[in-house]
Amino acid sequence: MANLSDYKNIWVFIESEHGKVKNVGYELLSVARKLADEKKCGLIAVVLGKNVEKAAKDAICYGADSAILVDSDEYEEFSTDAYAAALTELVEKYKPEAFMIGATHNGRDVGPRVACRLQTGLTADCTDISIDEDTGVIVWTRPTFGGNLMANIMCPDHRPQMGTVRPGVFKKNPYDESRTGEIIKEEIHFAKDKIRTRLIDRVEEIAGGVALDEAEIIVSGGRGVGSAENFAIIEELAKVLGGVVGCSRAVVDAGWMPQVHQVGQSGKTVAPKLYFAIGISGAIQHLAGISASDTVIAINKDPDAPIFSVADYGIVGNLNEIVPELTKAFAARKNG
Ligand SMILES: Cc1cc2nc3c(=O)[nH]c(=O)nc-3n(C[C@H](O)[C@H](O)[C@H](O)COP(=O)(O)OP(=O)(O)OC[C@H]3O[C@@H](n4cnc5c(N)ncnc54)[C@H](O)[C@@H]3O)c2cc1C
């Protein structure tokens, strides 16, 4: 068993590809900052990639005390082999107490592999993180049993305590240019011929421009929209607002919209400034994906629909009348 007192500080992995950083790393720095202050320990960003020195500086401006930077050719593309080897080596050298990784495709791949090599535990796909007051151990919260229960999982006997956390759950701290911190450069190399996977082609996931997780305005429709054809009224409202179309799973199951539009527990977690839930009842699995939205506006004919309990503004009525009126009013405002 690890000597627990050897392990100090909270780490956050800053994921990038081709030098472009994924937001989730910076989002995690905000929650990790709070936890590090509570525990009175350091918060360290781990930046791995090619040409990512700027990301290390940015991580400090978003809340890290310092950053560990591994910048080399073999990390330009994600590969499980090279990334797992480098992260494992860093953990063995510096011994962090906790290590948070974004639950992106790559994070979900590399996180468990690193945890396994280090013989520690990892809680996957978390939606909240806190500290147990009595023991100081990290409490990783994640939905379970189809989202009907939230499980709190702890890793008291092994270090580091690891978790992957969904993108969009936490808001980034404001970028503070005045923050300074040390950037520790590490040389870790992995022979390219030992990388067992090869990237042959890159197919953009955001088919049809559905960048839900980065969108500031999302107009989502649910089963109440009634048909694939009637989604035109949702699309028109989204267009006039410069937003992106989302939907509930019921809509995907009915074949009205492709799965890339789905918001919720088994779809995308989103964090827009404005979220319209139109003809969506507000099932817990849908709400799991929208809790980081700044403002939620619900339109539903049922005044008792659960969506109204989380909405900031609610309109009770028939969406077929309300949505076209809203579109007209927003268009008039835009043009006037
Ligand atoms: C493991 C698991 C994972 C899941 N993951 C997801 C997920 O990621 N995302 C997700 O959304 N769901 C998910 N679900 C499904 C979820 O439980 C609900 O079934 C789903 O969200 C319901 O979709 P809905 O709100 O569109 O439909 P409904 O629950 O049928 O609600 C339709 C709403 O439309 C209103 N309405 C009807 N007609 C009108 C009208 N003319 N004008 C105004 N309002 C009207 C109704 O009053 C009703 O409130 C998951 C379920 C499970 C078990």
Ligand as a Chemical Component Dictionary entry (heavy atoms), coordinates in Angstrom:
data_LIG
# 
_chem_comp.id                   LIG 
_chem_comp.type                 NON-POLYMER 
_chem_comp.pdbx_formal_charge   0 
_chem_comp.three_letter_code    LIG 
# 
loop_
_chem_comp_atom.comp_id 
_chem_comp_atom.atom_id 
_chem_comp_atom.alt_atom_id 
_chem_comp_atom.type_symbol 
_chem_comp_atom.charge 
_chem_comp_atom.model_Cartn_x 
_chem_comp_atom.model_Cartn_y 
_chem_comp_atom.model_Cartn_z 
_chem_comp_atom.pdbx_ordinal 
LIG C1  C1  C 0 -29.992 5.253  -19.044 1  
LIG C2  C2  C 0 -30.816 6.386  -19.606 2  
LIG C3  C3  C 0 -30.171 7.440  -20.200 3  
LIG C4  C4  C 0 -30.912 8.509  -20.713 4  
LIG N1  N1  N 0 -30.253 9.562  -21.281 5  
LIG C5  C5  C 0 -30.977 10.626 -21.708 6  
LIG C6  C6  C 0 -30.315 11.758 -22.265 7  
LIG O1  O1  O 0 -29.098 11.813 -22.424 8  
LIG N2  N2  N 0 -31.083 12.797 -22.658 9  
LIG C7  C7  C 0 -32.449 12.809 -22.542 10 
LIG O2  O2  O 0 -33.083 13.798 -22.915 11 
LIG N3  N3  N 0 -33.089 11.732 -22.031 12 
LIG C8  C8  C 0 -32.390 10.643 -21.634 13 
LIG N4  N4  N 0 -33.054 9.554  -21.170 14 
LIG C9  C9  C 0 -34.526 9.501  -21.341 15 
LIG C10 C10 C 0 -35.301 10.275 -20.288 16 
LIG O3  O3  O 0 -35.556 9.432  -19.185 17 
LIG C11 C11 C 0 -36.654 10.744 -20.863 18 
LIG O4  O4  O 0 -37.362 9.634  -21.346 19 
LIG C12 C12 C 0 -36.518 11.765 -21.987 20 
LIG O5  O5  O 0 -35.674 12.819 -21.603 21 
LIG C13 C13 C 0 -37.898 12.321 -22.308 22 
LIG O6  O6  O 0 -37.798 13.177 -23.401 23 
LIG P1  P1  P 0 -38.830 14.362 -23.582 24 
LIG O7  O7  O 0 -38.795 15.258 -22.414 25 
LIG O8  O8  O 0 -38.572 14.944 -24.925 26 
LIG O9  O9  O 0 -40.234 13.582 -23.703 27 
LIG P2  P2  P 0 -41.425 13.497 -22.688 28 
LIG O10 O10 O 0 -40.982 13.093 -21.342 29 
LIG O11 O11 O 0 -42.472 12.671 -23.365 30 
LIG O12 O12 O 0 -41.929 14.995 -22.566 31 
LIG C14 C14 C 0 -42.580 15.679 -23.592 32 
LIG C15 C15 C 0 -43.055 17.012 -23.005 33 
LIG O13 O13 O 0 -43.607 17.797 -24.037 34 
LIG C16 C16 C 0 -44.744 18.498 -23.518 35 
LIG N5  N5  N 0 -45.597 18.814 -24.669 36 
LIG C17 C17 C 0 -46.271 17.946 -25.478 37 
LIG N6  N6  N 0 -46.914 18.625 -26.460 38 
LIG C18 C18 C 0 -46.635 19.957 -26.254 39 
LIG C19 C19 C 0 -47.016 21.134 -26.925 40 
LIG N7  N7  N 0 -47.771 21.119 -28.036 41 
LIG N8  N8  N 0 -46.591 22.318 -26.428 42 
LIG C20 C20 C 0 -45.822 22.376 -25.314 43 
LIG N9  N9  N 0 -45.420 21.269 -24.637 44 
LIG C21 C21 C 0 -45.820 20.062 -25.117 45 
LIG C22 C22 C 0 -45.351 17.520 -22.547 46 
LIG O14 O14 O 0 -46.144 18.222 -21.582 47 
LIG C23 C23 C 0 -44.138 16.852 -21.933 48 
LIG O15 O15 O 0 -43.719 17.517 -20.754 49 
LIG C24 C24 C 0 -32.332 8.490  -20.637 50 
LIG C25 C25 C 0 -32.965 7.418  -20.022 51 
LIG C26 C26 C 0 -32.228 6.377  -19.514 52 
LIG C27 C27 C 0 -32.949 5.242  -18.848 53 
# 
loop_
_chem_comp_bond.comp_id 
_chem_comp_bond.atom_id_1 
_chem_comp_bond.atom_id_2 
_chem_comp_bond.value_order 
_chem_comp_bond.pdbx_ordinal 
LIG C1  C2  SING 1  
LIG C2  C3  SING 2  
LIG C2  C26 DOUB 3  
LIG C3  C4  DOUB 4  
LIG C4  N1  SING 5  
LIG C4  C24 SING 6  
LIG N1  C5  DOUB 7  
LIG C5  C6  SING 8  
LIG C5  C8  SING 9  
LIG C6  O1  DOUB 10 
LIG C6  N2  SING 11 
LIG N2  C7  SING 12 
LIG C7  O2  DOUB 13 
LIG C7  N3  SING 14 
LIG N3  C8  DOUB 15 
LIG C8  N4  SING 16 
LIG N4  C9  SING 17 
LIG N4  C24 SING 18 
LIG C9  C10 SING 19 
LIG C10 O3  SING 20 
LIG C10 C11 SING 21 
LIG C11 O4  SING 22 
LIG C11 C12 SING 23 
LIG C12 O5  SING 24 
LIG C12 C13 SING 25 
LIG C13 O6  SING 26 
LIG O6  P1  SING 27 
LIG P1  O7  DOUB 28 
LIG P1  O8  SING 29 
LIG P1  O9  SING 30 
LIG O9  P2  SING 31 
LIG P2  O10 DOUB 32 
LIG P2  O11 SING 33 
LIG P2  O12 SING 34 
LIG O12 C14 SING 35 
LIG C14 C15 SING 36 
LIG C15 O13 SING 37 
LIG C15 C23 SING 38 
LIG O13 C16 SING 39 
LIG C16 N5  SING 40 
LIG C16 C22 SING 41 
LIG N5  C17 SING 42 
LIG N5  C21 SING 43 
LIG C17 N6  DOUB 44 
LIG N6  C18 SING 45 
LIG C18 C19 SING 46 
LIG C18 C21 DOUB 47 
LIG C19 N7  SING 48 
LIG C19 N8  DOUB 49 
LIG N8  C20 SING 50 
LIG C20 N9  DOUB 51 
LIG N9  C21 SING 52 
LIG C22 O14 SING 53 
LIG C22 C23 SING 54 
LIG C23 O15 SING 55 
LIG C24 C25 DOUB 56 
LIG C25 C26 SING 57 
LIG C26 C27 SING 58 
# 
